[in-house]
Amino acid sequence: MHKFRKTFGYCLLALLGTTTIAATPDPQFNIRGMDASHHQGQINWRNISPKNMQFVYLKASEGGDYTDPRFQENWLSAREQGLRVGAYHVFRLCRDGKVQADNFIHTVPKKSNSLPPVLDLEYDSACLAQLQKDQLLKQIQVMHDRLQQHYGKTPIFYTTPNFYHMILMGSFQKTPIWIRSYQAQPQLKDRKWLLWQYSNQGKISGINTAVDLNVFQGNAQDWKNFLKAQGVE
């Protein structure tokens, strides 16, 4: 995906860089998915089988006014292919949560069979000295609640282990977590993760560039139960 007046000091260095070395998921994680944006260019969705790719997330929006130029095309084409599709928003830490929620809602159709919306929460150097942790959590809460009310599905947070443990841990206990970790299977201190982005160097027929690869923590029945709980038909 997307490539505070409290100082977080020693934690920040770990957030500044990411490696592209791909971890290898345990074979038990056989519910697999990908996420994509305009950076993947023109995607030939007819080459991507729902049997091989159980879920797809597409970048829809960022901040208060940006929309991904390929979102609508990708959204329609992926759904026509029979894929399970959801949308994600890159949350800008300095922007008002309601404004960002409105941007996402304006961009992403309300469909009962779509996957839950995702907030991409990551380090943002431009906002480092402007927000305290409680202020940031408040704006995240505003967008989280607005999306949940509008779409009728509990949003998912996409983040890194460092950002999770520094900012999110102890909050949003009922919000599923999607973790990015390219070196090894992630471990959170206080809960299990739902989705794991294990590589940003995936190769998929129909896509000419590298693409992010993900797995769901659970088996086919767990996946079915998750979709049912989210009201996905």
C-alpha positions as CSV (number, residue, x, y, z in Angstrom):
1,M,0.0,0.0,0.0
2,H,1.0,3.6,0.5
3,K,4.7,4.1,-0.4
4,F,2.8,13.8,17.0
5,R,3.1,17.3,20.8
6,K,4.4,14.0,22.0
7,T,7.7,12.8,20.8
8,F,8.1,9.1,20.1
9,G,11.9,9.2,19.8
10,Y,13.5,5.9,19.5
11,C,10.4,4.3,17.8
12,L,10.6,6.5,14.7
13,L,13.7,5.1,13.1
14,A,12.0,1.7,12.8
15,L,9.2,3.3,10.9
16,L,11.2,5.1,8.3
17,G,12.2,2.2,6.2
18,T,10.8,-1.0,4.9
19,T,12.5,-4.0,3.2
20,T,11.2,-5.7,0.2
21,I,12.4,-9.2,1.3
22,A,9.4,-11.4,1.1
23,A,8.4,-13.7,4.0
24,T,7.0,-17.1,3.3
25,P,3.5,-17.7,4.8
26,D,2.7,-21.0,6.4
27,P,0.8,-23.2,4.0
28,Q,-2.1,-23.2,6.4
29,F,-2.9,-19.7,5.3
30,N,-4.6,-20.7,2.1
31,I,-7.0,-17.7,1.8
32,R,-5.0,-15.3,-0.3
33,G,-5.4,-11.9,-1.6
34,M,-3.8,-8.8,-3.2
35,D,-4.1,-5.1,-3.0
36,A,-3.5,-2.7,-5.9
37,S,-3.7,0.9,-7.0
38,H,-2.9,3.0,-10.1
39,H,0.7,2.1,-9.6
40,Q,0.0,-1.3,-11.1
41,G,-1.2,0.4,-14.3
42,Q,-3.7,-1.3,-16.5
43,I,-4.8,-4.6,-15.0
44,N,-6.2,-7.4,-17.1
45,W,-8.7,-8.6,-14.5
46,R,-9.9,-11.5,-16.8
47,N,-6.6,-13.2,-16.0
48,I,-7.2,-13.2,-12.2
49,S,-9.3,-16.1,-11.0
50,P,-11.4,-15.9,-7.9
51,K,-10.3,-19.5,-7.2
52,N,-6.7,-18.3,-6.8
53,M,-7.3,-14.8,-5.3
54,Q,-10.0,-14.9,-2.6
55,F,-9.9,-11.2,-1.9
56,V,-8.8,-8.0,-3.6
57,Y,-8.4,-4.5,-2.0
58,L,-8.1,-1.4,-4.2
59,K,-6.9,2.0,-3.3
60,A,-9.8,4.4,-3.5
61,S,-8.8,7.7,-1.8
62,E,-6.2,9.5,0.3
63,G,-6.6,12.4,2.6
64,G,-9.5,14.8,2.1
65,D,-9.5,15.3,-1.7
66,Y,-7.4,12.7,-3.6
67,T,-9.0,9.8,-5.4
68,D,-7.1,7.0,-7.2
69,P,-7.4,7.6,-10.9
70,R,-7.9,3.9,-11.6
71,F,-10.2,3.1,-8.7
72,Q,-13.5,3.1,-10.6
73,E,-12.2,1.1,-13.5
74,N,-10.5,-1.5,-11.2
75,W,-13.6,-1.7,-8.9
76,L,-16.0,-2.4,-11.7
77,S,-13.7,-4.8,-13.6
78,A,-12.7,-6.8,-10.5
79,R,-16.3,-7.2,-9.4
80,E,-17.4,-8.3,-12.9
81,Q,-14.7,-11.0,-12.7
82,G,-16.4,-12.3,-9.6
83,L,-13.7,-11.3,-7.2
84,R,-14.3,-10.4,-3.5
85,V,-13.5,-6.7,-3.6
86,G,-12.9,-4.0,-1.0
87,A,-11.5,-0.5,-1.0
88,Y,-8.9,1.3,1.2
89,H,-8.2,4.8,2.1
90,V,-4.7,6.2,2.9
91,F,-5.3,8.2,6.2
92,R,-3.4,11.5,6.4
93,L,-2.6,12.1,10.0
94,C,-3.0,15.8,9.8
95,R,-6.3,15.9,8.1
96,D,-9.8,15.9,9.8
97,G,-11.3,12.5,10.1
98,K,-14.8,13.5,8.9
99,V,-13.4,15.2,5.8
100,Q,-11.4,12.0,4.9
101,A,-14.5,9.8,5.6
102,D,-16.5,12.0,3.2
103,N,-13.9,11.6,0.5
104,F,-14.0,7.8,0.8
105,I,-17.8,7.7,0.9
106,H,-18.0,9.9,-2.1
107,T,-15.6,7.6,-4.0
108,V,-16.6,4.1,-2.9
109,P,-20.1,2.7,-3.7
110,K,-22.1,1.1,-0.9
111,K,-22.5,-2.5,-1.9
112,S,-23.7,-5.3,0.4
113,N,-21.3,-7.8,-1.1
114,S,-18.2,-5.6,-0.9
115,L,-15.5,-6.3,1.7
116,P,-15.2,-4.0,4.7
117,P,-13.5,-0.6,4.2
118,V,-9.8,-0.3,5.2
119,L,-8.0,2.6,6.7
120,D,-4.3,2.6,5.8
121,L,-2.5,4.0,9.0
122,E,1.2,4.7,8.6
123,Y,4.0,7.1,9.7
124,D,3.7,10.6,8.3
125,S,6.7,12.8,8.8
126,A,4.8,16.0,7.9
127,C,2.6,15.5,11.0
128,L,5.2,14.4,13.4
129,A,5.3,17.6,15.5
130,Q,1.7,18.6,15.2
131,L,-0.3,16.0,16.9
132,Q,-0.5,14.2,20.3
133,K,-1.5,10.6,20.3
134,D,-4.9,11.2,21.8
135,Q,-5.7,13.8,19.0
136,L,-4.7,11.4,16.3
137,L,-6.7,8.6,17.8
138,K,-9.7,10.9,18.0
139,Q,-9.6,11.6,14.3
140,I,-9.1,8.0,13.4
141,Q,-12.1,7.2,15.6
142,V,-14.2,9.8,13.7
143,M,-13.5,8.2,10.3
144,H,-13.8,4.6,11.7
145,D,-17.3,5.3,13.1
146,R,-18.5,7.2,10.1
147,L,-17.5,4.4,7.7
148,Q,-19.0,1.8,10.0
149,Q,-22.3,3.6,10.1
150,H,-22.4,4.3,6.3
151,Y,-21.4,0.8,5.1
152,G,-22.7,-1.3,7.9
153,K,-19.3,-3.1,8.2
154,T,-16.6,-2.9,10.8
155,P,-13.6,-1.2,9.1
156,I,-10.2,-2.8,9.1
157,F,-6.9,-1.0,10.0
158,Y,-3.9,-1.7,7.8
159,T,-0.7,-0.7,9.5
160,T,2.8,-1.8,10.5
161,P,3.8,-3.6,13.8
162,N,5.6,-0.5,15.0
163,F,2.7,1.9,14.3
164,Y,0.3,-0.6,15.9
165,H,2.3,-0.9,19.1
166,M,3.1,2.8,19.3
167,I,-0.3,4.2,18.5
168,L,-3.1,1.7,18.2
169,M,-2.4,-0.9,20.9
170,G,-5.0,-0.7,23.6
171,S,-7.5,1.0,21.4
172,F,-10.0,-0.2,18.8
173,Q,-10.1,-3.7,20.3
174,K,-12.9,-4.8,18.0
175,T,-11.3,-3.5,14.9
176,P,-9.6,-6.2,12.8
177,I,-5.9,-5.5,12.0
178,W,-4.1,-6.0,8.7
179,I,-0.3,-6.0,9.3
180,R,2.5,-5.3,6.9
181,S,5.6,-7.4,7.6
182,Y,8.0,-8.5,4.8
183,Q,10.6,-10.3,6.9
184,A,8.6,-12.7,9.1
185,Q,5.1,-13.5,10.3
186,P,4.0,-10.6,12.5
187,Q,3.3,-11.0,16.2
188,L,1.1,-8.4,18.0
189,K,1.5,-8.1,21.8
190,D,-2.2,-8.1,22.6
191,R,-4.2,-9.8,19.9
192,K,-4.2,-11.7,16.6
193,W,-4.0,-10.1,13.2
194,L,-6.6,-10.7,10.6
195,L,-4.7,-10.1,7.4
196,W,-1.0,-10.2,6.7
197,Q,0.7,-8.4,3.8
198,Y,3.8,-10.5,3.4
199,S,5.3,-9.2,0.2
200,N,5.2,-6.2,-2.1
201,Q,7.0,-8.1,-4.9
202,G,4.3,-10.5,-6.0
203,K,3.9,-11.6,-9.6
204,I,0.4,-12.2,-10.9
205,S,-0.8,-12.9,-14.4
206,G,-2.6,-9.9,-15.7
207,I,-0.5,-7.4,-13.8
208,N,2.8,-6.1,-15.4
209,T,4.3,-4.7,-12.2
210,A,5.0,-6.1,-8.7
211,V,2.0,-6.3,-6.5
212,D,1.3,-6.6,-2.8
213,L,0.4,-10.2,-1.6
214,N,-1.6,-11.0,1.5
215,V,-3.1,-13.9,3.5
216,F,-6.0,-14.3,5.9
217,Q,-5.4,-15.8,9.3
218,G,-7.7,-18.8,9.3
219,N,-9.1,-21.6,7.1
220,A,-11.9,-21.6,4.6
221,Q,-14.6,-21.9,7.2
222,D,-13.0,-19.0,9.2
223,W,-13.1,-16.9,6.1
224,K,-16.7,-17.8,5.5
225,N,-17.6,-16.9,9.0
226,F,-15.8,-13.6,8.7
227,L,-17.7,-12.7,5.5
228,K,-21.0,-13.6,7.1
229,A,-20.2,-11.5,10.2
230,Q,-19.6,-8.6,7.9
231,G,-22.8,-9.1,6.0
232,V,-21.1,-10.0,2.8
233,E,-23.4,-12.0,0.7
